[in-house]
Amino acid sequence: MNTKIRLLNRIAFGFKSPDALIALAMLSLGGHKPVLPGRI
Protein backbone atom coordinates (compact mmCIF):
# COMPACT_ATOMS: atom_id res chain seq x y z
CA MET A 1 0.00 0.00 0.00
CA ASN A 2 2.86 2.39 0.74
CA THR A 3 4.21 1.85 -2.77
CA LYS A 4 0.84 2.75 -4.28
CA ILE A 5 0.67 5.91 -2.19
CA ARG A 6 4.17 6.91 -3.33
CA LEU A 7 3.13 6.40 -6.94
CA LEU A 8 0.01 8.51 -6.42
CA ASN A 9 2.17 11.18 -4.81
CA ARG A 10 4.27 11.36 -7.99
CA ILE A 11 1.15 11.50 -10.16
CA ALA A 12 -0.38 14.34 -8.11
CA PHE A 13 2.88 16.32 -7.88
CA GLY A 14 1.79 19.15 -10.21
CA PHE A 15 -1.44 19.95 -8.39
CA LYS A 16 -1.59 22.98 -6.10
CA SER A 17 -3.43 21.45 -3.17
CA PRO A 18 -3.17 18.08 -1.43
CA ASP A 19 -6.87 17.48 -2.14
CA ALA A 20 -5.96 15.90 -5.48
CA LEU A 21 -3.67 13.37 -3.79
CA ILE A 22 -6.34 12.56 -1.21
CA ALA A 23 -8.96 12.10 -3.96
CA LEU A 24 -6.65 9.86 -6.00
CA ALA A 25 -5.86 7.74 -2.94
CA MET A 26 -9.53 7.37 -2.04
CA LEU A 27 -10.43 6.37 -5.60
CA SER A 28 -7.64 3.87 -6.08
CA LEU A 29 -7.32 2.41 -2.59
CA GLY A 30 -10.76 3.00 -1.10
CA GLY A 31 -12.61 0.38 -3.12
CA HIS A 32 -15.36 2.79 -4.18
CA LYS A 33 -15.83 2.75 -7.95
CA PRO A 34 -18.17 5.58 -8.98
CA VAL A 35 -19.96 5.43 -12.32
CA LEU A 36 -18.21 7.86 -14.64
CA PRO A 37 -20.26 9.92 -17.10
CA GLY A 38 -20.41 8.44 -20.57
CA ARG A 39 -19.36 4.96 -19.42
CA ILE A 40 -21.50 1.94 -18.70
Secondary structure, DSSP 8 states (H G I E B T S, - for coil): -HHHHHHHHHHTTT-SSTHHHHHHHHHHHS------TT--
